[in-house]
Amino acid sequence: MQLNRLEGFYWVAHTGGYAAAARAMPFTISQPAVHQQVKRLEEDVEFKLFERVGRSDMRLTPGGQALFDFIAPFFVGYDAAVRAARANTTGGLLRIQAAHQLIRELLPSWVAALTAARPGVQVEVLEAGAVDLNALRRGDADLLIDYVGAEPPSDVGAQTVAVTFGFLVAPASLPGVANGDLATQLRTPGSRLAALEGLPFIAYSRHLGHHGVQREALDHFNLAPRVVAYLERAECITAMVAAGVGYSFIPSMEPGGPQAPGVSAFPIAVDGARFPVVALWRQSGTPHPLIELMLSLAPDMRQRAQGRLPSTR
């Protein structure tokens, strides 16, 4: 079915006649041409759309009325939709891929700001365990938000939107934690973390980027513990720590580190414990207007990204 036949039918029904429709349509067209559009549409649907009630007045048949009720919202809203699309002022779909921690700690207020600024916007958030730049290239995601250790490739745009810091988390009931020994040892450059000796380690799963960062942290403090668990999420690690299973290194955007009953968190005040969170998008193709809007709504996050390392308690 051709759209111009539906358009001719709409304008005849809207104005009440062929001559009036020809005058009202947004482009030059003759009355016979409008009549032909309606005639062809009647052949397509195989029922009469109008009946004549006067010399130039046309009335919709019951079937014509049903079809008009179905298509009218499209033609009524078309111009407004085009204006809104040109101005990028309403609606749209933004697909975001992010790690679980960032979905929990970073995205809620950010997405709320986007939906408030853009009525009718839809946001799809996909949890991803690791950075997948090919998701951008394939078009599976519009925006990827994650910690990225290396410089992004030239076909990917990037902007730092937040920062996470590394924290050592240990059971609050551990004697060396409860009496302050661990805090003192962390404040002393080159000090051996004797409070952790003999305590097992809880690691991120080997395929995650944070696993490598944990290994670097262990090397920095000359620790070589036995690993008792490999887990995917920070809250799962803190649950194990709270139960006294072991200690770990995890990132957090919270100023005081991850907060959980039975867990003590200590900031790691070294340069390597500062992890920028980056928003990534595909450079090629038509620019996505919601990406620019999303990034513009994160000024406080960019300021946090420029902050200093937390001081060791």
C-alpha positions as semicolon CSV with decimal commas, in nm:
position;residue;x (nm);y (nm);z (nm)
1;M;0,000;0,000;0,000
2;Q;0,132;0,345;-0,094
3;L;0,141;0,617;0,171
4;N;0,026;0,887;-0,072
5;R;-0,307;0,703;-0,111
6;L;-0,360;0,712;0,263
7;E;-0,262;1,079;0,268
8;G;-0,515;1,167;-0,001
9;F;-0,784;0,972;0,184
10;Y;-0,696;1,149;0,512
11;W;-0,728;1,496;0,363
12;V;-1,060;1,420;0,189
13;A;-1,199;1,285;0,515
14;H;-1,054;1,578;0,709
15;T;-1,185;1,851;0,476
16;G;-1,504;1,680;0,354
17;G;-1,436;1,692;-0,020
18;Y;-1,190;1,639;-0,304
19;A;-1,153;2,004;-0,399
20;A;-1,104;2,110;-0,038
21;A;-0,850;1,833;0,011
22;A;-0,648;1,946;-0,294
23;R;-0,635;2,299;-0,150
24;A;-0,542;2,183;0,201
25;M;-0,269;1,933;0,119
26;P;0,086;2,059;0,192
27;F;0,197;2,031;-0,171
28;T;0,048;2,116;-0,510
29;I;-0,193;1,851;-0,635
30;S;-0,503;1,856;-0,854
31;Q;-0,852;1,750;-0,751
32;P;-0,855;1,459;-1,004
33;A;-0,525;1,334;-0,864
34;V;-0,669;1,329;-0,511
35;H;-0,972;1,142;-0,645
36;Q;-0,742;0,884;-0,804
37;Q;-0,557;0,835;-0,475
38;V;-0,879;0,755;-0,295
39;K;-0,999;0,530;-0,580
40;R;-0,674;0,330;-0,572
41;L;-0,699;0,297;-0,195
42;E;-1,053;0,164;-0,225
43;E;-0,921;-0,096;-0,468
44;D;-0,653;-0,192;-0,214
45;V;-0,891;-0,233;0,081
46;E;-1,181;-0,362;-0,132
47;F;-1,457;-0,150;0,021
48;K;-1,601;0,198;-0,030
49;L;-1,451;0,473;0,177
50;F;-1,693;0,761;0,104
51;E;-2,047;0,828;-0,003
52;R;-2,151;1,153;-0,165
53;V;-2,403;1,363;0,036
54;G;-2,395;1,677;-0,175
55;R;-2,247;1,829;-0,485
56;S;-1,897;1,835;-0,332
57;D;-1,947;1,693;0,015
58;M;-1,821;1,344;0,100
59;R;-1,915;1,138;0,407
60;L;-1,714;0,847;0,543
61;T;-1,869;0,502;0,523
62;P;-1,847;0,287;0,839
63;G;-1,540;0,114;0,693
64;G;-1,392;0,449;0,593
65;Q;-1,449;0,584;0,943
66;A;-1,268;0,287;1,097
67;L;-0,970;0,339;0,866
68;F;-0,966;0,715;0,927
69;D;-0,968;0,666;1,306
70;F;-0,666;0,439;1,266
71;I;-0,449;0,663;1,044
72;A;-0,552;1,011;1,163
73;P;-0,317;1,021;1,468
74;F;-0,021;0,962;1,236
75;F;-0,102;1,253;1,004
76;V;-0,205;1,481;1,292
77;G;0,116;1,419;1,485
78;Y;0,359;1,394;1,193
79;D;0,461;1,762;1,172
80;A;0,507;1,792;1,548
81;A;0,713;1,474;1,555
82;V;0,939;1,603;1,277
83;R;0,987;1,937;1,455
84;A;1,073;1,759;1,781
85;A;1,317;1,526;1,604
86;R;1,489;1,819;1,435
87;A;1,518;2,001;1,768
88;N;1,604;1,685;1,962
89;T;1,361;1,789;2,235
90;T;1,162;1,476;2,312
91;G;1,167;1,099;2,322
92;G;1,428;0,868;2,183
93;L;1,600;0,548;2,293
94;L;1,942;0,528;2,460
95;R;2,100;0,187;2,515
96;I;2,363;0,184;2,790
97;Q;2,600;-0,098;2,875
98;A;2,766;-0,075;3,217
99;A;2,916;-0,283;3,496
100;H;2,694;-0,382;3,787
101;Q;2,867;-0,150;4,035
102;L;2,814;0,152;3,810
103;I;2,451;0,060;3,747
104;R;2,400;0,059;4,122
105;E;2,613;0,356;4,229
106;L;2,628;0,589;3,929
107;L;2,340;0,542;3,688
108;P;2,019;0,585;3,895
109;S;2,045;0,960;3,957
110;W;2,202;1,015;3,615
111;V;1,922;0,838;3,430
112;A;1,668;1,024;3,644
113;A;1,819;1,354;3,528
114;L;1,797;1,239;3,166
115;T;1,432;1,133;3,188
116;A;1,345;1,463;3,355
117;A;1,521;1,662;3,082
118;R;1,382;1,459;2,792
119;P;1,011;1,369;2,816
120;G;0,931;1,030;2,670
121;V;1,289;0,908;2,657
122;Q;1,348;0,533;2,693
123;V;1,666;0,398;2,849
124;E;1,776;0,037;2,816
125;V;2,055;-0,063;3,055
126;L;2,247;-0,384;2,993
127;E;2,470;-0,519;3,268
128;A;2,811;-0,623;3,139
129;G;3,088;-0,795;3,329
130;A;3,367;-0,659;3,110
131;V;3,427;-0,378;2,862
132;D;3,302;-0,478;2,516
133;L;3,390;-0,214;2,257
134;N;3,247;-0,435;1,985
135;A;2,903;-0,381;2,137
136;L;2,938;-0,017;2,029
137;R;3,068;-0,108;1,686
138;R;2,785;-0,358;1,628
139;G;2,526;-0,107;1,742
140;D;2,417;-0,324;2,038
141;A;2,484;-0,030;2,271
142;D;2,492;0,347;2,222
143;L;2,693;0,427;2,533
144;L;2,934;0,211;2,728
145;I;3,023;0,319;3,083
146;D;3,303;0,141;3,263
147;Y;3,655;0,156;3,398
148;V;3,890;0,143;3,099
149;G;4,255;0,086;3,173
150;A;4,391;0,156;2,824
151;E;4,353;0,447;2,584
152;P;4,037;0,386;2,376
153;P;4,084;0,327;2,000
154;S;4,046;0,613;1,754
155;D;3,699;0,505;1,636
156;V;3,556;0,542;1,988
157;G;3,480;0,872;2,162
158;A;3,554;0,894;2,533
159;Q;3,481;1,121;2,829
160;T;3,565;1,070;3,195
161;V;3,242;1,091;3,394
162;A;3,336;0,967;3,741
163;V;3,615;0,820;3,947
164;T;3,639;0,520;4,175
165;F;3,900;0,462;4,443
166;G;4,055;0,141;4,566
167;F;3,977;0,024;4,918
168;L;4,107;-0,257;5,130
169;V;3,815;-0,432;5,299
170;A;3,870;-0,658;5,596
171;P;3,654;-0,820;5,867
172;A;3,578;-0,563;6,135
173;S;3,618;-0,836;6,398
174;L;3,974;-0,916;6,294
175;P;4,199;-0,831;6,594
176;G;4,440;-0,628;6,385
177;V;4,149;-0,430;6,244
178;A;3,958;-0,381;6,569
179;N;4,262;-0,249;6,760
180;G;4,370;-0,010;6,481
181;D;4,690;-0,193;6,385
182;L;4,590;-0,225;6,019
183;A;4,505;0,145;5,991
184;T;4,841;0,234;6,141
185;Q;5,026;-0,002;5,909
186;L;4,853;0,145;5,603
187;R;4,956;0,496;5,709
188;T;5,319;0,393;5,740
189;P;5,501;0,389;5,403
190;G;5,669;0,056;5,337
191;S;5,505;-0,104;5,639
192;R;5,428;-0,477;5,630
193;L;5,054;-0,537;5,670
194;A;5,107;-0,785;5,951
195;A;4,741;-0,760;6,055
196;L;4,645;-0,949;5,738
197;E;4,901;-1,229;5,762
198;G;4,742;-1,572;5,739
199;L;4,407;-1,433;5,625
200;P;4,284;-1,566;5,287
201;F;4,202;-1,338;4,996
202;I;3,870;-1,301;4,812
203;A;3,928;-1,216;4,446
204;Y;3,731;-1,099;4,150
205;S;3,677;-1,360;3,881
206;R;3,982;-1,403;3,660
207;H;3,815;-1,272;3,343
208;L;3,734;-0,933;3,499
209;G;3,966;-0,634;3,467
210;H;3,947;-0,574;3,843
211;H;4,116;-0,909;3,903
212;G;4,436;-0,779;3,748
213;V;4,413;-0,462;3,956
214;Q;4,379;-0,673;4,271
215;R;4,695;-0,863;4,181
216;E;4,880;-0,533;4,140
217;A;4,757;-0,420;4,483
218;L;4,876;-0,743;4,643
219;D;5,217;-0,699;4,481
220;H;5,233;-0,337;4,598
221;F;5,191;-0,447;4,961
222;N;5,408;-0,760;4,918
223;L;5,113;-0,986;4,999
224;A;5,078;-1,341;4,868
225;P;4,765;-1,481;5,033
226;R;4,576;-1,798;4,952
227;V;4,270;-1,720;4,737
228;V;3,953;-1,884;4,871
229;A;3,691;-1,744;4,631
230;Y;3,657;-1,581;4,289
231;L;3,347;-1,363;4,264
232;E;3,180;-1,136;4,009
233;R;3,044;-0,851;4,222
234;A;3,174;-0,620;4,492
235;E;2,877;-0,676;4,724
236;C;2,936;-1,052;4,707
237;I;3,297;-0,994;4,807
238;T;3,198;-0,769;5,099
239;A;2,947;-1,032;5,215
240;M;3,229;-1,286;5,232
241;V;3,450;-1,035;5,413
242;A;3,173;-0,962;5,664
243;A;3,147;-1,334;5,736
244;G;3,519;-1,344;5,817
245;V;3,616;-1,554;5,513
246;G;3,900;-1,323;5,411
247;Y;3,996;-0,974;5,294
248;S;4,000;-0,807;4,953
249;F;4,066;-0,497;4,747
250;I;3,761;-0,348;4,574
251;P;3,673;-0,016;4,406
252;S;3,407;0,218;4,538
253;M;3,266;0,558;4,447
254;E;3,159;0,618;4,806
255;P;3,391;0,864;4,987
256;G;3,425;0,634;5,286
257;G;3,443;0,319;5,082
258;P;3,194;0,033;5,069
259;Q;2,962;0,030;5,370
260;A;2,851;-0,307;5,504
261;P;2,795;-0,441;5,858
262;G;3,097;-0,633;5,979
263;V;3,331;-0,476;5,720
264;S;3,598;-0,212;5,769
265;A;3,715;-0,021;5,460
266;F;4,052;0,152;5,427
267;P;4,138;0,380;5,131
268;I;4,453;0,289;4,942
269;A;4,633;0,624;4,903
270;V;4,853;0,539;4,607
271;D;4,829;0,663;4,249
272;G;4,741;0,318;4,119
273;A;4,428;0,308;4,334
274;R;4,250;0,579;4,136
275;F;4,030;0,446;3,855
276;P;3,857;0,684;3,611
277;V;3,514;0,578;3,488
278;V;3,476;0,657;3,119
279;A;3,175;0,693;2,891
280;L;3,246;0,555;2,544
281;W;3,050;0,593;2,222
282;R;3,088;0,514;1,852
283;Q;3,243;0,796;1,652
284;S;3,117;0,688;1,309
285;G;2,765;0,730;1,178
286;T;2,499;0,985;1,268
287;P;2,562;1,147;1,609
288;H;2,317;1,027;1,873
289;P;2,157;1,339;2,032
290;L;2,086;1,160;2,360
291;I;2,456;1,085;2,414
292;E;2,541;1,455;2,410
293;L;2,251;1,528;2,646
294;M;2,348;1,244;2,880
295;L;2,706;1,367;2,905
296;S;2,594;1,725;2,963
297;L;2,395;1,613;3,267
298;A;2,701;1,485;3,451
299;P;2,900;1,796;3,553
300;D;2,926;1,691;3,917
301;M;3,061;1,354;3,808
302;R;3,329;1,518;3,600
303;Q;3,427;1,727;3,902
304;R;3,455;1,413;4,111
305;A;3,683;1,268;3,845
306;Q;3,926;1,555;3,909
307;G;3,924;1,500;4,287
308;R;4,215;1,393;4,501
309;L;4,287;1,053;4,642
310;P;4,119;0,992;4,974
311;S;4,350;1,020;5,270
312;T;4,438;0,704;5,462
313;R;4,255;0,677;5,789
